[in-house]
């Protein structure tokens, strides 16, 4: 069984309007941890960046502006996923796990949608 344990910190509460700022994850396959990762990324849209979200995440605008772009984070994330998942096999997928995964999963889906 392939499980992706993950958590995101975001620029707000709406997955369509706001963006992922950090994505942490653990890849577990058959009860064995294969990889841990932590990705920081700039938002697609700074105009929707919530001051409240920055406070909750403990981040500043100056820090976020130094993060890699979302495109760079996408390349790293797809490289990690590519080690464990065959994207051409619809049956070879991760089961997603974590706390409040619906919220996090919605942001992850929108992250991939925004990058086409």
Biopython code that builds the backbone (N, CA, C, O; Angstrom):
import numpy as np
from Bio.PDB.StructureBuilder import StructureBuilder

atoms = [
    (1, "UNK", "N", (0.839, -1.167, 0.000)),
    (1, "UNK", "CA", (0.000, 0.000, 0.000)),
    (1, "UNK", "C", (0.895, 1.244, 0.000)),
    (1, "UNK", "O", (1.870, 1.321, 0.747)),
    (2, "UNK", "N", (0.551, 2.197, -0.836)),
    (2, "UNK", "CA", (1.304, 3.442, -0.958)),
    (2, "UNK", "C", (0.509, 4.569, -0.303)),
    (2, "UNK", "O", (-0.601, 4.892, -0.725)),
    (3, "UNK", "N", (1.096, 5.158, 0.732)),
    (3, "UNK", "CA", (0.425, 6.237, 1.452)),
    (3, "UNK", "C", (1.271, 7.499, 1.370)),
    (3, "UNK", "O", (2.485, 7.465, 1.570)),
    (4, "UNK", "N", (0.617, 8.596, 1.077)),
    (4, "UNK", "CA", (1.242, 9.908, 1.122)),
    (4, "UNK", "C", (0.656, 10.631, 2.333)),
    (4, "UNK", "O", (-0.492, 11.074, 2.309)),
    (5, "UNK", "N", (1.461, 10.744, 3.391)),
    (5, "UNK", "CA", (1.085, 11.541, 4.549)),
    (5, "UNK", "C", (1.528, 12.955, 4.233)),
    (5, "UNK", "O", (2.698, 13.178, 3.924)),
    (6, "UNK", "N", (0.615, 13.921, 4.304)),
    (6, "UNK", "CA", (1.034, 15.277, 3.940)),
    (6, "UNK", "C", (0.247, 16.341, 4.701)),
    (6, "UNK", "O", (-0.827, 16.094, 5.249)),
    (7, "UNK", "N", (0.833, 17.530, 4.706)),
    (7, "UNK", "CA", (0.228, 18.685, 5.350)),
    (7, "UNK", "C", (0.644, 19.923, 4.573)),
    (7, "UNK", "O", (1.783, 20.028, 4.118)),
    (8, "UNK", "N", (-0.275, 20.850, 4.426)),
    (8, "UNK", "CA", (0.037, 22.104, 3.750)),
    (8, "UNK", "C", (-0.208, 23.275, 4.684)),
    (8, "UNK", "O", (-1.043, 23.209, 5.586)),
    (9, "UNK", "N", (0.533, 24.343, 4.451)),
    (9, "UNK", "CA", (0.262, 25.645, 5.050)),
    (9, "UNK", "C", (-0.052, 26.546, 3.870)),
    (9, "UNK", "O", (0.621, 26.488, 2.841)),
    (10, "UNK", "N", (-1.066, 27.373, 4.017)),
    (10, "UNK", "CA", (-1.611, 28.094, 2.869)),
    (10, "UNK", "C", (-1.679, 29.601, 3.089)),
    (10, "UNK", "O", (-1.470, 30.098, 4.196)),
    (11, "UNK", "N", (-1.974, 30.306, 2.015)),
    (11, "UNK", "CA", (-2.090, 31.767, 2.054)),
    (11, "UNK", "C", (-3.493, 32.226, 2.422)),
    (11, "UNK", "O", (-3.764, 33.427, 2.435)),
    (12, "UNK", "N", (-4.374, 31.307, 2.717)),
    (12, "UNK", "CA", (-5.757, 31.608, 3.076)),
    (12, "UNK", "C", (-6.547, 30.319, 3.158)),
    (12, "UNK", "O", (-5.968, 29.233, 3.145)),
    (13, "UNK", "N", (-7.860, 30.426, 3.241)),
    (13, "UNK", "CA", (-8.704, 29.249, 3.477)),
    (13, "UNK", "C", (-9.417, 28.708, 2.244)),
    (13, "UNK", "O", (-10.037, 27.647, 2.314)),
    (14, "UNK", "N", (-9.344, 29.409, 1.122)),
    (14, "UNK", "CA", (-10.064, 29.002, -0.081)),
    (14, "UNK", "C", (-9.086, 28.427, -1.106)),
    (14, "UNK", "O", (-8.214, 29.139, -1.604)),
    (15, "UNK", "N", (-9.232, 27.154, -1.415)),
    (15, "UNK", "CA", (-8.280, 26.473, -2.312)),
    (15, "UNK", "C", (-8.251, 27.074, -3.710)),
    (15, "UNK", "O", (-7.213, 27.025, -4.370)),
    (16, "UNK", "N", (-9.348, 27.636, -4.177)),
    (16, "UNK", "CA", (-9.365, 28.217, -5.523)),
    (16, "UNK", "C", (-8.700, 29.592, -5.556)),
    (16, "UNK", "O", (-8.046, 29.944, -6.537)),
    (17, "UNK", "N", (-8.868, 30.368, -4.482)),
    (17, "UNK", "CA", (-8.337, 31.728, -4.451)),
    (17, "UNK", "C", (-6.962, 31.831, -3.805)),
    (17, "UNK", "O", (-6.174, 32.709, -4.158)),
    (18, "UNK", "N", (-6.669, 30.944, -2.868)),
    (18, "UNK", "CA", (-5.412, 30.999, -2.128)),
    (18, "UNK", "C", (-4.475, 29.889, -2.589)),
    (18, "UNK", "O", (-4.848, 29.051, -3.410)),
    (19, "UNK", "N", (-3.263, 29.891, -2.057)),
    (19, "UNK", "CA", (-2.232, 28.986, -2.554)),
    (19, "UNK", "C", (-1.481, 28.299, -1.414)),
    (19, "UNK", "O", (-1.521, 28.737, -0.264)),
    (20, "UNK", "N", (-0.802, 27.220, -1.766)),
    (20, "UNK", "CA", (0.069, 26.523, -0.832)),
    (20, "UNK", "C", (1.348, 27.345, -0.649)),
    (20, "UNK", "O", (1.921, 27.842, -1.618)),
    (21, "UNK", "N", (1.781, 27.478, 0.594)),
    (21, "UNK", "CA", (3.060, 28.125, 0.895)),
    (21, "UNK", "C", (4.106, 27.096, 1.297)),
    (21, "UNK", "O", (5.276, 27.216, 0.933)),
    (22, "UNK", "N", (3.682, 26.082, 2.051)),
    (22, "UNK", "CA", (4.581, 24.977, 2.391)),
    (22, "UNK", "C", (3.827, 23.662, 2.270)),
    (22, "UNK", "O", (2.627, 23.587, 2.534)),
    (23, "UNK", "N", (4.548, 22.640, 1.871)),
    (23, "UNK", "CA", (3.996, 21.295, 1.721)),
    (23, "UNK", "C", (5.011, 20.323, 2.319)),
    (23, "UNK", "O", (6.146, 20.216, 1.854)),
    (24, "UNK", "N", (4.578, 19.631, 3.347)),
    (24, "UNK", "CA", (5.429, 18.628, 3.986)),
    (24, "UNK", "C", (4.805, 17.265, 3.745)),
    (24, "UNK", "O", (3.582, 17.124, 3.755)),
    (25, "UNK", "N", (5.642, 16.270, 3.530)),
    (25, "UNK", "CA", (5.085, 14.952, 3.270)),
    (25, "UNK", "C", (6.022, 13.813, 3.619)),
    (25, "UNK", "O", (7.236, 13.972, 3.742)),
    (26, "UNK", "N", (5.399, 12.662, 3.772)),
    (26, "UNK", "CA", (6.110, 11.406, 3.991)),
    (26, "UNK", "C", (5.534, 10.388, 3.025)),
    (26, "UNK", "O", (4.318, 10.201, 2.971)),
    (27, "UNK", "N", (6.388, 9.735, 2.269)),
    (27, "UNK", "CA", (5.976, 8.652, 1.381)),
    (27, "UNK", "C", (6.200, 7.342, 2.134)),
    (27, "UNK", "O", (7.325, 7.020, 2.518)),
    (28, "UNK", "N", (5.130, 6.600, 2.339)),
    (28, "UNK", "CA", (5.192, 5.311, 3.021)),
    (28, "UNK", "C", (4.685, 4.223, 2.073)),
    (28, "UNK", "O", (3.589, 4.328, 1.522)),
    (29, "UNK", "N", (5.476, 3.205, 1.895)),
    (29, "UNK", "CA", (5.084, 2.090, 1.026)),
    (29, "UNK", "C", (5.255, 0.800, 1.804)),
    (29, "UNK", "O", (6.338, 0.483, 2.296)),
    (30, "UNK", "N", (4.146, 0.057, 1.902)),
    (30, "UNK", "CA", (4.141, -1.215, 2.630)),
    (30, "UNK", "C", (4.765, -1.076, 4.016)),
    (30, "UNK", "O", (5.649, -1.845, 4.396)),
    (31, "UNK", "N", (4.287, -0.078, 4.763)),
    (31, "UNK", "CA", (4.707, 0.177, 6.152)),
    (31, "UNK", "C", (6.160, 0.616, 6.304)),
    (31, "UNK", "O", (6.706, 0.573, 7.407)),
    (32, "UNK", "N", (6.784, 1.033, 5.217)),
    (32, "UNK", "CA", (8.173, 1.508, 5.275)),
    (32, "UNK", "C", (8.243, 2.941, 4.745)),
    (32, "UNK", "O", (7.764, 3.229, 3.649)),
    (33, "UNK", "N", (8.846, 3.838, 5.537)),
    (33, "UNK", "CA", (9.015, 5.218, 5.089)),
    (33, "UNK", "C", (10.115, 5.247, 4.031)),
    (33, "UNK", "O", (11.258, 4.867, 4.282)),
    (34, "UNK", "N", (9.738, 5.706, 2.851)),
    (34, "UNK", "CA", (10.678, 5.772, 1.728)),
    (34, "UNK", "C", (11.317, 7.148, 1.589)),
    (34, "UNK", "O", (12.475, 7.269, 1.191)),
    (35, "UNK", "N", (10.548, 8.187, 1.922)),
    (35, "UNK", "CA", (11.075, 9.538, 1.725)),
    (35, "UNK", "C", (10.252, 10.536, 2.546)),
    (35, "UNK", "O", (9.045, 10.379, 2.729)),
    (36, "UNK", "N", (10.943, 11.555, 3.027)),
    (36, "UNK", "CA", (10.299, 12.688, 3.682)),
    (36, "UNK", "C", (10.700, 13.933, 2.902)),
    (36, "UNK", "O", (11.825, 14.030, 2.413)),
    (37, "UNK", "N", (9.782, 14.878, 2.787)),
    (37, "UNK", "CA", (10.107, 16.105, 2.059)),
    (37, "UNK", "C", (9.409, 17.306, 2.677)),
    (37, "UNK", "O", (8.398, 17.180, 3.368)),
    (38, "UNK", "N", (9.978, 18.467, 2.409)),
    (38, "UNK", "CA", (9.420, 19.736, 2.865)),
    (38, "UNK", "C", (9.685, 20.746, 1.755)),
    (38, "UNK", "O", (10.837, 21.051, 1.443)),
    (39, "UNK", "N", (8.621, 21.259, 1.166)),
    (39, "UNK", "CA", (8.748, 22.202, 0.063)),
    (39, "UNK", "C", (8.155, 23.549, 0.452)),
    (39, "UNK", "O", (7.056, 23.616, 1.002)),
    (40, "UNK", "N", (8.874, 24.600, 0.171)),
    (40, "UNK", "CA", (8.370, 25.956, 0.325)),
    (40, "UNK", "C", (8.126, 26.488, -1.074)),
    (40, "UNK", "O", (8.822, 26.123, -2.021)),
    (41, "UNK", "N", (7.118, 27.365, -1.197)),
    (41, "UNK", "CA", (6.825, 27.922, -2.509)),
    (41, "UNK", "C", (6.128, 29.266, -2.396)),
    (41, "UNK", "O", (5.371, 29.520, -1.460)),
    (42, "UNK", "N", (6.401, 30.114, -3.367)),
    (42, "UNK", "CA", (5.712, 31.393, -3.443)),
    (42, "UNK", "C", (4.280, 31.154, -3.914)),
    (42, "UNK", "O", (4.018, 30.204, -4.651)),
    (43, "UNK", "N", (3.357, 32.013, -3.490)),
    (43, "UNK", "CA", (1.984, 31.864, -3.992)),
    (43, "UNK", "C", (1.916, 32.298, -5.457)),
    (43, "UNK", "O", (2.759, 33.056, -5.937)),
    (44, "UNK", "N", (0.907, 31.805, -6.144)),
    (44, "UNK", "CA", (0.668, 32.254, -7.519)),
    (44, "UNK", "C", (0.223, 33.718, -7.509)),
    (44, "UNK", "O", (0.562, 34.493, -8.403)),
    (45, "UNK", "N", (-0.547, 34.075, -6.471)),
    (45, "UNK", "CA", (-1.152, 35.400, -6.403)),
    (45, "UNK", "C", (-0.897, 36.015, -5.028)),
    (45, "UNK", "O", (-1.448, 35.563, -4.024)),
    (46, "UNK", "N", (-0.061, 37.045, -4.993)),
    (46, "UNK", "CA", (0.240, 37.715, -3.722)),
    (46, "UNK", "C", (-0.940, 38.555, -3.226)),
    (46, "UNK", "O", (-1.031, 38.849, -2.034)),
    (47, "UNK", "N", (-1.841, 38.941, -4.131)),
    (47, "UNK", "CA", (-2.971, 39.792, -3.748)),
    (47, "UNK", "C", (-3.961, 39.079, -2.831)),
    (47, "UNK", "O", (-4.691, 39.736, -2.088)),
    (48, "UNK", "N", (-3.999, 37.755, -2.869)),
    (48, "UNK", "CA", (-4.925, 37.016, -2.008)),
    (48, "UNK", "C", (-4.248, 36.483, -0.744)),
    (48, "UNK", "O", (-4.845, 35.714, 0.009)),
    (49, "UNK", "N", (-3.018, 36.891, -0.521)),
    (49, "UNK", "CA", (-2.262, 36.448, 0.649)),
    (49, "UNK", "C", (-2.840, 37.104, 1.906)),
    (49, "UNK", "O", (-2.805, 38.327, 2.045)),
    (50, "UNK", "N", (-3.360, 36.302, 2.800)),
    (50, "UNK", "CA", (-4.040, 36.786, 4.001)),
    (50, "UNK", "C", (-3.043, 37.056, 5.128)),
    (50, "UNK", "O", (-2.186, 36.224, 5.423)),
    (51, "UNK", "N", (-3.166, 38.229, 5.753)),
    (51, "UNK", "CA", (-2.328, 38.557, 6.915)),
    (51, "UNK", "C", (-2.564, 37.553, 8.037)),
    (51, "UNK", "O", (-1.629, 37.172, 8.741)),
    (52, "UNK", "N", (-3.808, 37.127, 8.201)),
    (52, "UNK", "CA", (-4.137, 36.142, 9.235)),
    (52, "UNK", "C", (-3.431, 34.818, 8.963)),
    (52, "UNK", "O", (-2.935, 34.175, 9.887)),
    (53, "UNK", "N", (-3.385, 34.410, 7.692)),
    (53, "UNK", "CA", (-2.697, 33.167, 7.332)),
    (53, "UNK", "C", (-1.204, 33.265, 7.655)),
    (53, "UNK", "O", (-0.605, 32.301, 8.132)),
    (54, "UNK", "N", (-0.610, 34.420, 7.395)),
    (54, "UNK", "CA", (0.802, 34.607, 7.714)),
    (54, "UNK", "C", (1.038, 34.452, 9.212)),
    (54, "UNK", "O", (2.014, 33.826, 9.627)),
    (55, "UNK", "N", (0.154, 35.016, 10.019)),
    (55, "UNK", "CA", (0.293, 34.902, 11.472)),
    (55, "UNK", "C", (0.165, 33.450, 11.918)),
    (55, "UNK", "O", (0.961, 32.969, 12.724)),
    (56, "UNK", "N", (-0.835, 32.758, 11.391)),
    (56, "UNK", "CA", (-1.055, 31.352, 11.759)),
    (56, "UNK", "C", (0.146, 30.500, 11.363)),
    (56, "UNK", "O", (0.556, 29.616, 12.114)),
    (57, "UNK", "N", (0.708, 30.764, 10.188)),
    (57, "UNK", "CA", (1.829, 29.981, 9.672)),
    (57, "UNK", "C", (3.173, 30.424, 10.239)),
    (57, "UNK", "O", (4.173, 29.726, 10.076)),
    (58, "UNK", "N", (3.206, 31.561, 10.895)),
    (58, "UNK", "CA", (4.464, 32.068, 11.432)),
    (58, "UNK", "C", (5.426, 32.513, 10.351)),
    (58, "UNK", "O", (6.642, 32.430, 10.520)),
    (59, "UNK", "N", (4.882, 32.985, 9.240)),
    (59, "UNK", "CA", (5.708, 33.416, 8.110)),
    (59, "UNK", "C", (5.557, 34.914, 7.887)),
    (59, "UNK", "O", (4.559, 35.519, 8.277)),
    (60, "UNK", "N", (6.564, 35.497, 7.253)),
    (60, "UNK", "CA", (6.491, 36.907, 6.870)),
    (60, "UNK", "C", (6.504, 36.993, 5.350)),
    (60, "UNK", "O", (6.919, 36.059, 4.664)),
    (61, "UNK", "N", (6.050, 38.110, 4.845)),
    (61, "UNK", "CA", (6.058, 38.337, 3.399)),
    (61, "UNK", "C", (7.487, 38.303, 2.862)),
    (61, "UNK", "O", (7.722, 37.816, 1.757)),
    (62, "UNK", "N", (8.429, 38.811, 3.629)),
    (62, "UNK", "CA", (9.836, 38.810, 3.207)),
    (62, "UNK", "C", (10.356, 37.374, 3.049)),
    (62, "UNK", "O", (11.088, 37.075, 2.106)),
    (63, "UNK", "N", (9.974, 36.493, 3.975)),
    (63, "UNK", "CA", (10.379, 35.080, 3.868)),
    (63, "UNK", "C", (9.780, 34.440, 2.617)),
    (63, "UNK", "O", (10.479, 33.765, 1.861)),
    (64, "UNK", "N", (8.509, 34.653, 2.410)),
    (64, "UNK", "CA", (7.804, 34.012, 1.298)),
    (64, "UNK", "C", (8.380, 34.460, -0.046)),
    (64, "UNK", "O", (8.474, 33.660, -0.977)),
    (65, "UNK", "N", (8.760, 35.713, -0.147)),
    (65, "UNK", "CA", (9.324, 36.213, -1.405)),
    (65, "UNK", "C", (10.653, 35.550, -1.743)),
    (65, "UNK", "O", (11.084, 35.591, -2.895)),
    (66, "UNK", "N", (11.319, 34.932, -0.747)),
    (66, "UNK", "CA", (12.574, 34.215, -0.974)),
    (66, "UNK", "C", (12.356, 32.735, -1.280)),
    (66, "UNK", "O", (13.297, 32.030, -1.645)),
    (67, "UNK", "N", (11.115, 32.261, -1.132)),
    (67, "UNK", "CA", (10.807, 30.860, -1.423)),
    (67, "UNK", "C", (10.969, 30.599, -2.919)),
    (67, "UNK", "O", (10.867, 31.527, -3.721)),
    (68, "UNK", "N", (11.219, 29.347, -3.302)),
    (68, "UNK", "CA", (11.219, 28.992, -4.725)),
    (68, "UNK", "C", (9.837, 29.269, -5.330)),
    (68, "UNK", "O", (8.839, 29.350, -4.614)),
    (69, "UNK", "N", (9.799, 29.408, -6.628)),
    (69, "UNK", "CA", (8.505, 29.614, -7.299)),
    (69, "UNK", "C", (7.657, 28.344, -7.201)),
    (69, "UNK", "O", (8.168, 27.262, -6.913)),
    (70, "UNK", "N", (6.385, 28.493, -7.440)),
    (70, "UNK", "CA", (5.488, 27.335, -7.455)),
    (70, "UNK", "C", (5.902, 26.341, -8.533)),
    (70, "UNK", "O", (5.766, 25.131, -8.349)),
    (71, "UNK", "N", (6.403, 26.844, -9.650)),
    (71, "UNK", "CA", (6.849, 25.973, -10.741)),
    (71, "UNK", "C", (8.043, 25.123, -10.303)),
    (71, "UNK", "O", (8.123, 23.943, -10.644)),
    (72, "UNK", "N", (8.966, 25.715, -9.553)),
    (72, "UNK", "CA", (10.113, 24.959, -9.051)),
    (72, "UNK", "C", (9.661, 23.890, -8.054)),
    (72, "UNK", "O", (10.142, 22.758, -8.089)),
    (73, "UNK", "N", (8.744, 24.255, -7.176)),
    (73, "UNK", "CA", (8.216, 23.287, -6.208)),
    (73, "UNK", "C", (7.473, 22.158, -6.931)),
    (73, "UNK", "O", (7.568, 20.996, -6.538)),
    (74, "UNK", "N", (6.744, 22.503, -7.976)),
    (74, "UNK", "CA", (6.036, 21.504, -8.786)),
    (74, "UNK", "C", (7.015, 20.483, -9.373)),
    (74, "UNK", "O", (6.769, 19.278, -9.323)),
    (75, "UNK", "N", (8.114, 20.969, -9.923)),
    (75, "UNK", "CA", (9.114, 20.066, -10.513)),
    (75, "UNK", "C", (9.689, 19.126, -9.452)),
    (75, "UNK", "O", (9.873, 17.937, -9.710)),
    (76, "UNK", "N", (9.969, 19.653, -8.270)),
    (76, "UNK", "CA", (10.500, 18.812, -7.187)),
    (76, "UNK", "C", (9.470, 17.785, -6.743)),
    (76, "UNK", "O", (9.797, 16.617, -6.534)),
    (77, "UNK", "N", (8.215, 18.229, -6.597)),
    (77, "UNK", "CA", (7.166, 17.331, -6.137)),
    (77, "UNK", "C", (6.888, 16.231, -7.154)),
    (77, "UNK", "O", (6.754, 15.068, -6.775)),
    (78, "UNK", "N", (6.800, 16.569, -8.420)),
    (78, "UNK", "CA", (6.543, 15.539, -9.433)),
    (78, "UNK", "C", (7.733, 14.591, -9.564)),
    (78, "UNK", "O", (7.560, 13.421, -9.904)),
    (79, "UNK", "N", (8.928, 15.087, -9.298)),
    (79, "UNK", "CA", (10.106, 14.213, -9.291)),
    (79, "UNK", "C", (10.013, 13.203, -8.152)),
    (79, "UNK", "O", (10.322, 12.025, -8.336)),
    (80, "UNK", "N", (9.590, 13.657, -6.983)),
    (80, "UNK", "CA", (9.408, 12.751, -5.841)),
    (80, "UNK", "C", (8.325, 11.732, -6.161)),
    (80, "UNK", "O", (8.532, 10.531, -5.990)),
    (81, "UNK", "N", (7.174, 12.201, -6.623)),
    (81, "UNK", "CA", (6.072, 11.293, -6.937)),
    (81, "UNK", "C", (6.482, 10.284, -8.013)),
    (81, "UNK", "O", (6.093, 9.118, -7.959)),
    (82, "UNK", "N", (7.269, 10.741, -8.986)),
    (82, "UNK", "CA", (7.686, 9.873, -10.083)),
    (82, "UNK", "C", (8.531, 8.688, -9.656)),
    (82, "UNK", "O", (8.601, 7.686, -10.367)),
    (83, "UNK", "N", (9.175, 8.793, -8.498)),
    (83, "UNK", "CA", (9.967, 7.673, -7.988)),
    (83, "UNK", "C", (9.091, 6.520, -7.513)),
    (83, "UNK", "O", (9.531, 5.371, -7.472)),
    (84, "UNK", "N", (7.845, 6.837, -7.155)),
    (84, "UNK", "CA", (7.008, 5.842, -6.489)),
    (84, "UNK", "C", (5.696, 5.530, -7.218)),
    (84, "UNK", "O", (5.039, 4.535, -6.914)),
    (85, "UNK", "N", (5.324, 6.365, -8.161)),
    (85, "UNK", "CA", (4.046, 6.219, -8.859)),
    (85, "UNK", "C", (4.282, 6.245, -10.370)),
    (85, "UNK", "O", (5.023, 7.086, -10.877)),
    (86, "UNK", "N", (3.650, 5.323, -11.074)),
    (86, "UNK", "CA", (3.665, 5.334, -12.530)),
    (86, "UNK", "C", (2.474, 6.164, -12.997)),
    (86, "UNK", "O", (1.334, 5.705, -12.925)),
    (87, "UNK", "N", (2.726, 7.376, -13.473)),
    (87, "UNK", "CA", (1.637, 8.273, -13.835)),
    (87, "UNK", "C", (0.798, 7.764, -15.012)),
    (87, "UNK", "O", (-0.288, 8.283, -15.269)),
    (88, "UNK", "N", (1.292, 6.768, -15.713)),
    (88, "UNK", "CA", (0.538, 6.214, -16.833)),
    (88, "UNK", "C", (-0.345, 5.035, -16.421)),
    (88, "UNK", "O", (-1.106, 4.514, -17.235)),
    (89, "UNK", "N", (-0.244, 4.623, -15.173)),
    (89, "UNK", "CA", (-1.045, 3.518, -14.645)),
    (89, "UNK", "C", (-2.076, 4.098, -13.681)),
    (89, "UNK", "O", (-1.720, 4.511, -12.578)),
    (90, "UNK", "N", (-3.351, 4.135, -14.081)),
    (90, "UNK", "CA", (-4.401, 4.743, -13.260)),
    (90, "UNK", "C", (-4.613, 4.014, -11.941)),
    (90, "UNK", "O", (-5.227, 4.567, -11.029)),
    (91, "UNK", "N", (-4.125, 2.801, -11.819)),
    (91, "UNK", "CA", (-4.282, 2.038, -10.585)),
    (91, "UNK", "C", (-3.105, 2.212, -9.625)),
    (91, "UNK", "O", (-3.156, 1.738, -8.490)),
    (92, "UNK", "N", (-2.058, 2.882, -10.068)),
    (92, "UNK", "CA", (-0.862, 3.079, -9.245)),
    (92, "UNK", "C", (-0.923, 4.478, -8.633)),
    (92, "UNK", "O", (-0.411, 5.439, -9.206)),
    (93, "UNK", "N", (-1.549, 4.578, -7.473)),
    (93, "UNK", "CA", (-1.771, 5.874, -6.828)),
    (93, "UNK", "C", (-1.454, 5.799, -5.351)),
    (93, "UNK", "O", (-1.348, 4.719, -4.771)),
    (94, "UNK", "N", (-1.302, 6.975, -4.752)),
    (94, "UNK", "CA", (-1.158, 7.084, -3.306)),
    (94, "UNK", "C", (-2.538, 7.114, -2.660)),
    (94, "UNK", "O", (-3.500, 7.604, -3.252)),
    (95, "UNK", "N", (-2.624, 6.597, -1.466)),
    (95, "UNK", "CA", (-3.731, 6.893, -0.574)),
    (95, "UNK", "C", (-3.244, 8.071, 0.250)),
    (95, "UNK", "O", (-2.134, 8.038, 0.780)),
    (96, "UNK", "N", (-4.053, 9.105, 0.365)),
    (96, "UNK", "CA", (-3.640, 10.301, 1.094)),
    (96, "UNK", "C", (-4.062, 10.208, 2.549)),
    (96, "UNK", "O", (-5.182, 9.808, 2.865)),
    (97, "UNK", "N", (-3.146, 10.583, 3.428)),
    (97, "UNK", "CA", (-3.427, 10.558, 4.857)),
    (97, "UNK", "C", (-2.894, 11.799, 5.536)),
    (97, "UNK", "O", (-1.967, 12.446, 5.049)),
    (98, "UNK", "N", (-3.488, 12.119, 6.656)),
    (98, "UNK", "CA", (-3.047, 13.265, 7.436)),
    (98, "UNK", "C", (-4.180, 13.775, 8.294)),
    (98, "UNK", "O", (-5.172, 13.080, 8.515)),
    (99, "UNK", "N", (-4.028, 14.985, 8.771)),
    (99, "UNK", "CA", (-5.060, 15.637, 9.580)),
    (99, "UNK", "C", (-5.775, 16.652, 8.703)),
    (99, "UNK", "O", (-5.131, 17.461, 8.035)),
    (100, "UNK", "N", (-7.089, 16.615, 8.702)),
    (100, "UNK", "CA", (-7.902, 17.527, 7.886)),
    (100, "UNK", "C", (-7.509, 17.414, 6.410)),
    (100, "UNK", "O", (-7.293, 18.417, 5.731)),
    (101, "UNK", "N", (-7.424, 16.187, 5.938)),
    (101, "UNK", "CA", (-6.915, 15.928, 4.585)),
    (101, "UNK", "C", (-7.789, 16.506, 3.480)),
    (101, "UNK", "O", (-7.264, 16.830, 2.414)),
    (102, "UNK", "N", (-9.078, 16.648, 3.678)),
    (102, "UNK", "CA", (-9.938, 17.230, 2.640)),
    (102, "UNK", "C", (-9.453, 18.640, 2.310)),
    (102, "UNK", "O", (-9.316, 18.996, 1.139)),
    (103, "UNK", "N", (-9.196, 19.435, 3.336)),
    (103, "UNK", "CA", (-8.698, 20.800, 3.138)),
    (103, "UNK", "C", (-7.371, 20.770, 2.374)),
    (103, "UNK", "O", (-7.209, 21.461, 1.368)),
    (104, "UNK", "N", (-6.430, 19.967, 2.861)),
    (104, "UNK", "CA", (-5.102, 19.892, 2.241)),
    (104, "UNK", "C", (-5.172, 19.335, 0.826)),
    (104, "UNK", "O", (-4.503, 19.836, -0.077)),
    (105, "UNK", "N", (-5.984, 18.297, 0.634)),
    (105, "UNK", "CA", (-6.113, 17.676, -0.684)),
    (105, "UNK", "C", (-6.689, 18.671, -1.696)),
    (105, "UNK", "O", (-6.226, 18.732, -2.834)),
    (106, "UNK", "N", (-7.698, 19.452, -1.288)),
    (106, "UNK", "CA", (-8.270, 20.452, -2.192)),
    (106, "UNK", "C", (-7.205, 21.437, -2.658)),
    (106, "UNK", "O", (-7.181, 21.821, -3.827)),
    (107, "UNK", "N", (-6.322, 21.846, -1.744)),
    (107, "UNK", "CA", (-5.249, 22.759, -2.125)),
    (107, "UNK", "C", (-4.253, 22.080, -3.063)),
    (107, "UNK", "O", (-3.755, 22.707, -3.997)),
    (108, "UNK", "N", (-3.965, 20.817, -2.823)),
    (108, "UNK", "CA", (-3.031, 20.096, -3.690)),
    (108, "UNK", "C", (-3.604, 19.939, -5.095)),
    (108, "UNK", "O", (-2.886, 20.102, -6.082)),
    (109, "UNK", "N", (-4.882, 19.625, -5.186)),
    (109, "UNK", "CA", (-5.542, 19.514, -6.494)),
    (109, "UNK", "C", (-5.491, 20.850, -7.224)),
    (109, "UNK", "O", (-5.176, 20.896, -8.413)),
    (110, "UNK", "N", (-5.796, 21.931, -6.526)),
    (110, "UNK", "CA", (-5.760, 23.257, -7.156)),
    (110, "UNK", "C", (-4.343, 23.658, -7.562)),
    (110, "UNK", "O", (-4.151, 24.321, -8.581)),
    (111, "UNK", "N", (-3.366, 23.262, -6.775)),
    (111, "UNK", "CA", (-1.955, 23.519, -7.115)),
    (111, "UNK", "C", (-1.643, 22.892, -8.479)),
    (111, "UNK", "O", (-1.070, 23.552, -9.346)),
    (112, "UNK", "N", (-2.014, 21.633, -8.669)),
    (112, "UNK", "CA", (-1.756, 20.973, -9.953)),
    (112, "UNK", "C", (-2.606, 21.584, -11.065)),
    (112, "UNK", "O", (-2.137, 21.719, -12.195)),
    (113, "UNK", "N", (-3.843, 21.953, -10.762)),
    (113, "UNK", "CA", (-4.707, 22.567, -11.777)),
    (113, "UNK", "C", (-4.112, 23.901, -12.238)),
    (113, "UNK", "O", (-4.069, 24.185, -13.435)),
    (114, "UNK", "N", (-3.660, 24.707, -11.294)),
    (114, "UNK", "CA", (-3.115, 26.032, -11.647)),
    (114, "UNK", "C", (-1.858, 25.916, -12.506)),
    (114, "UNK", "O", (-1.535, 26.824, -13.271)),
    (115, "UNK", "N", (-1.160, 24.805, -12.376)),
    (115, "UNK", "CA", (0.049, 24.600, -13.170)),
    (115, "UNK", "C", (-0.219, 23.820, -14.462)),
    (115, "UNK", "O", (0.700, 23.484, -15.208)),
    (116, "UNK", "N", (-1.488, 23.545, -14.699)),
    (116, "UNK", "CA", (-1.890, 22.891, -15.948)),
    (116, "UNK", "C", (-1.598, 21.413, -15.958)),
    (116, "UNK", "O", (-1.882, 20.734, -16.945)),
]
sb = StructureBuilder()
sb.init_structure("model")
sb.init_model(0)
sb.init_chain("A")
sb.init_seg("    ")
for serial, (resi, resn, name, xyz) in enumerate(atoms, 1):
    if name == "N":
        sb.init_residue(resn, " ", resi, " ")
    sb.init_atom(name, np.array(xyz, "f"), 0.0, 1.0, " ", f" {name:<3s}", serial, name[0])
structure = sb.get_structure()
